[in-house]
């Protein structure tokens, strides 16, 4: 695959409103979340206070694309779940599907 795609051009990438002020320049990759990477809420038993509920959250997009993680639900370095956000990347998407 000769053409690399970016998470910022993917429909699943989102920057929360609370982090929008800090997401400029190089910091954008730190604050971009992936909507495909939802972590379910869990309940953990703490021996001091009892059961503690941890809220669900979206993982960071930079962690989804980092090589080395073996989870099959991750997008990976090849960006297997990448979908264009707007029409200007439509032909890139079509080329990726044909391969």
N, C-alpha and C positions, 0 to 999 in steps of 0.2 A: 504494500500500500504506500504509494508515493506521497499522497497528500495527508498531512496531519491536521486533525480538527481540534478545535479549542472548546473547553467547557463554557466559556462566556458566550459562544454562539449556539449552545444547546438549549432546548426548550425546558430541560429539567433543572438547569442551573438558576439559582435565585440568591439574591442578597437581601437579608431581612432589613426591614425599615430601621430597626434600632442600630444596625451596623453600617448603614448607608453612608453616614458621615465619615467613617473611618476607612471606607473601601475605595481609596483613590490610588492610582499609580500602581506601585508594586504590592500594596496591601490588598488588592482586589482578590488575589488567589487565597488569602487567608480567611476571608469573610464569605466566600461563595459556597453555598450549600447545594447538595444534589437532592432533588425531590424523589429520585428512585431509591435513595439509600436511607430508608426509614428504619430506625431502631425501635422496636416495640417497647412499651412501658413494662417495667418489671417491679416485683415486690421482693425486697431483700429483708431478711430477718436480722435485726441488730439486737445483740444480747443485752444492751443497756436500755434502749427505749422501745424495743419490740419491732413489729413489722414497719418498714419504711418503703414507701412507694416512690420509685424513680420514674420520672416522666419520659415519654418517648421523645426522640429528636431526630433531625436529619444530620447525616454525616457530612463532613466537609468534602467538597468536590476534589480537592487536591489529594485527599486520602483515597478516593475512589479510583483515581488515575495512576497512583503510585505503583510501580512494579514491585513485585515481591510478596504481595498479599495473595493467599491461595483461595480465598472465598469465591465461590462461583457466581455469587450475586453481584460482584463488583464490576464496574464498567471496564476497568483494566487500561493498560497502556494503549491498546488498539481502539478504545472507545466503542465498544460493541453496542451500547445502548444510546449512542449519540443520535439526536434528532434535531434538525435545523429549527432555529427560533424564528427565522424570517425567510422570505422567498429568495433572497439573493444567494443562499447556500443550498438551494434545491438541487442543482445539478451535481454538487459535491455529494449530496446524499444519494442520488441515483447512481453515481459511480461507485459509491461504497456498497450499495446493495448488490450490484452486478458482480462484484468480486467474490 
